[in-house]
C-alpha cells in the first residue's frame, strides 16, 4: 500500500457454506478474513497450468496402475475402501464442488470399470 492509500470496507457476497470455508482457511493461515481474501485474490498462481495438468495426468496414471495392481492381487476391496475414504474427505472439505467440470469425477470413476 502506498502513502495516502487507506483501506476501505468492501462487501463480498458468499453463501454461508462458502463463508465458513473461507473463515476456516483464514484461521488456519492465522489471518483475518479480509486480509486472507485480499492475499489470496492478489497472490500469483503457484504453478503454471501446463505443470498442473502434467502433474494431474501423472497422478491419474499412477492411480490407474495401482488400482490394476490391487485388483490383480485379489485385493480390489482395498482400492474401493481407499476411494470411499478419499471421496468422503473431499466431500467434507468441499473440494469436489471446486472442479471446473463436476461430472469429471464420476466419469473418471466409471471409466475405470471397463478394465
C-alpha positions as CSV (number, residue, x, y, z in Angstrom):
1,X,0.0,0.0,0.0
2,X,1.4,3.4,-1.0
3,X,1.3,6.5,1.1
4,X,-2.1,8.2,1.0
5,X,-4.0,5.0,0.3
6,X,-6.1,3.8,3.2
7,X,-8.0,0.6,3.5
8,X,-11.8,0.9,3.0
9,X,-14.5,-1.6,3.8
10,X,-15.8,-3.6,0.9
11,X,-18.6,-6.1,0.5
12,X,-18.2,-9.8,-0.6
13,X,-21.1,-12.0,-1.5
14,X,-20.8,-15.6,-0.5
15,X,-23.1,-18.5,0.6
16,X,-23.0,-19.5,4.3
17,X,-21.0,-22.6,3.3
18,X,-18.5,-20.6,1.3
19,X,-18.1,-18.1,4.0
20,X,-17.5,-20.9,6.6
21,X,-14.8,-22.4,4.4
22,X,-13.1,-19.0,3.9
23,X,-13.2,-18.3,7.6
24,X,-11.7,-21.8,8.4
25,X,-8.9,-21.2,5.8
26,X,-8.2,-17.7,7.1
27,X,-8.0,-19.0,10.7
28,X,-5.7,-21.9,9.6
29,X,-3.4,-19.3,7.9
30,X,-3.5,-17.1,11.0
31,X,-5.1,-14.2,9.1
32,X,-8.2,-12.1,9.5
33,X,-10.8,-13.0,6.8
34,X,-10.5,-9.7,5.0
35,X,-6.7,-9.9,4.7
36,X,-6.9,-13.6,3.7
37,X,-9.3,-12.7,0.9
38,X,-7.1,-9.9,-0.4
39,X,-4.0,-12.0,-0.1
40,X,-5.4,-15.0,-2.0
41,X,-7.0,-12.8,-4.7
42,X,-3.7,-11.0,-5.4
43,X,-1.4,-14.0,-4.9
44,X,0.0,-15.2,-8.2
45,X,-0.7,-18.8,-9.2
46,X,1.9,-21.1,-7.7
47,X,2.3,-23.3,-10.8
48,X,1.7,-22.7,-14.5
49,X,-1.4,-24.5,-15.9
50,X,0.8,-26.9,-18.0
51,X,2.7,-28.0,-14.9
52,X,-0.6,-28.6,-13.0
53,X,-2.0,-30.5,-16.0
54,X,1.0,-32.8,-16.3
55,X,1.0,-33.4,-12.5
56,X,-2.6,-34.4,-12.5
57,X,-2.2,-36.6,-15.6
58,X,0.7,-38.4,-14.0
59,X,-1.2,-38.8,-10.7
60,X,-4.1,-40.3,-12.6
61,X,-1.9,-42.7,-14.5
62,X,-0.3,-43.9,-11.2
63,X,-3.7,-44.2,-9.7
64,X,-4.9,-46.5,-12.5
65,X,-1.8,-48.6,-12.3
66,X,-2.2,-49.1,-8.5
67,X,-5.9,-50.0,-9.0
68,X,-5.0,-52.6,-11.5
69,X,-2.2,-54.0,-9.3
70,X,-4.6,-54.3,-6.3
71,X,-7.3,-55.9,-8.4
72,X,-4.9,-58.4,-10.0
73,X,-3.6,-59.3,-6.5
74,X,-7.2,-60.0,-5.5
75,X,-7.4,-57.1,-3.0
76,X,-9.8,-54.9,-5.0
77,X,-11.8,-54.1,-1.9
78,X,-8.7,-52.3,-0.5
79,X,-9.0,-50.0,-3.5
80,X,-12.7,-49.4,-3.0
81,X,-12.1,-48.7,0.7
82,X,-9.4,-46.2,-0.1
83,X,-11.5,-44.5,-2.8
84,X,-14.5,-44.2,-0.4
85,X,-12.3,-42.7,2.3
86,X,-10.9,-40.1,-0.1
87,X,-14.3,-39.3,-1.6
88,X,-15.6,-38.8,2.0
89,X,-12.7,-36.4,2.8
90,X,-13.1,-34.5,-0.5
91,X,-16.9,-34.2,0.1
92,X,-16.5,-33.0,3.7
93,X,-13.9,-30.4,2.6
94,X,-16.0,-29.2,-0.3
95,X,-13.2,-29.9,-2.8
96,X,-15.3,-31.7,-5.3
97,X,-17.5,-28.6,-5.7
98,X,-14.5,-26.6,-6.9
99,X,-14.0,-28.8,-10.0
100,X,-14.4,-26.9,-13.3
101,X,-16.4,-29.9,-14.5
102,X,-18.1,-31.6,-11.6
103,X,-19.0,-34.5,-13.8
104,X,-15.4,-35.3,-14.3
105,X,-15.0,-37.2,-11.0
106,X,-17.9,-39.5,-11.9
107,X,-16.7,-40.0,-15.4
108,X,-13.2,-40.9,-14.1
109,X,-14.7,-43.5,-11.7
110,X,-16.9,-45.1,-14.3
111,X,-14.1,-45.2,-16.9
112,X,-12.1,-47.4,-14.6
113,X,-14.9,-50.1,-14.5
114,X,-14.2,-51.3,-18.1
115,X,-10.7,-52.5,-17.3
